[in-house]
Amino acid sequence: MIMSFRWFGEKGDSVTLNQIRQIPGVKNVVGALYDVPVGDPWPMDKILRLKRQVNDNGLALEVIESVNIHEDIKLGAPTRDMYIENYRESIRNLAKAGVKVICYNFMPVFDWVRTELFRPLGDGSTAMAYNHELLRNMSPNDLVAYVENNSNGFELPGWEKDRLSELKTVFEQYSDIDDEKLFENYKYFLEGIIPVCEEVGVRMAVHPDDPPRSLFGLPRIVINKKNLDRIVRMVDSPCNGITFCTGSLGANRENDLPEMIRYFGGMGKIPFAHVRNIKFLDGESYHESSHLSSDGSLDLYEIMKAFYDIHFDGYLRPDHGRTIWGEKARPGYGLYDRALGVTYLNGLWEALSKSNSAV
């Protein structure tokens, strides 16, 4: 396991690289370029500048999250070949800079969705939350306005204004796109990029839909074991893999996370993992919690044991944390609770390693 930590850049993050390097066990930064429009190729000079920033602080940059996919690719629009070619150029440039894994998603319109960004919890902290009943009474524009007005002044990944400025038009374009059509367009994309990934040694790792269910009538397909199995077999290659996000997949109560880790890990399909915890509320609603198993509904010991059992040697990072100790940060991505998450996950891993070596 290679422990890593997400960073949004010097202008977009309340956390600094100097702080990240002080977290025990963290040697890798998961980064991205946030000033390149979706669909444009990532320029070599900007990639190298990011790499230098990270390396100058004694950290490695081997995972990128995310090279976002233009909506025309998901829609199967006539312009998709141009955007796929741009994506191939980005992959080649990232490989030249030493990047090994690209985390991405195939979610229509919205990436992750939450109805609360700073829900007060009983211990005085706050956390992101998803209220399914509340969302049913919101319009897409209501949701966008809420996120924009409650993000602590940060522009959030997947919620960039240029992507969401024409919601009515985009929803009309998706009116005839169902799950099967989205699978078809997804396969076309993979067939276009995976040969380049094999050529340059980059592994793609799709992030599950967050939450793993249809929203506002949009198709969502990266939601469960059955669909993930179909995705990794659509283009059967070591470079076509999964970002195993326990919080996203865990929000579907039917997903058996340890079993899925062993299944896809046994196939060599998990190059990257996000590990976090959630606390179920009524029905399909939940709020995020600390990583500690007893604080949430997911058993992180069993999850980490599954990763240990498959001899996981990929990249792993703590995912969304609470906002604690008065920190002002982007929702889910403060320093303190994620650093506690690193320590907890490393502790579980050390205990698993030592207890098994003693047998």
Buried (B, 14 or more C-beta within 10 A) or exposed (E): BBBBBBBBBEEBBBBEBEBBBEBEBBBBBBBBBBEBEBBBBBBBEEBEEBBEBBBEBEBBBBBBBBBBBBBBBBBBBEEBEBBBEBBBBBBBBBBEBEBBBBBBBBBBBBBBBBBBBBBEBEEEBBBBBBBBEEBEEBEBEEBBEBBEEEBBEBBBBBBBEEBBEEBEEBBEBBEEBEEEBBBEBBBBBBEBBBEBBBEBEBBBBBBBBBBBBBBBEBBBBBBBBEBBBBBBEBBEBBBBBBBBBBBBBBBBEEBBBBEBBBBBBEBEBBBBBBBBBBBBBEEBBBBBBBBEBEBBBBBBEBBBBBBBBBEBEBBBBBBBBBBBEEBEBBBBBBBBBBBBBBBBBBEBBEBBEEEEEEE
